[in-house]
Amino acid sequence: MHWLMLALAIGAFAIAWNTTNALLMGLFLVVALILLLGWILGLYSARVGARARDETAMIDPIELRRMREQAEARKVAAQQQQSGEPPAP
């Protein structure tokens, strides 16, 4: 969609360049600048949207805490196994 704004902006610049009426030229220059700004914002939005992270892959804080507790328990069990102590109940 943002490429359509670029094409319309180029068309508005062409009309402003070829017209002999000063009011019409000013109007088409303003329209062309607005369309050009819309094209730039659309291009930026498309690029940022393509690089955004998938929000469904994010871990919530509760799940992260549970994973940390499991990792700590595995670490303690590995240390106890190396030292030869029986596991704590």
Secondary structure by P-SEA (a helix, b strand, c coil): caaaaaaaaaaaaaaaaccccaaaaaaaaaaaaaaaaaaaaaaaaaaaaaacccccccccaaaaaaaaaaaaaaaaaaaaaaacccccc
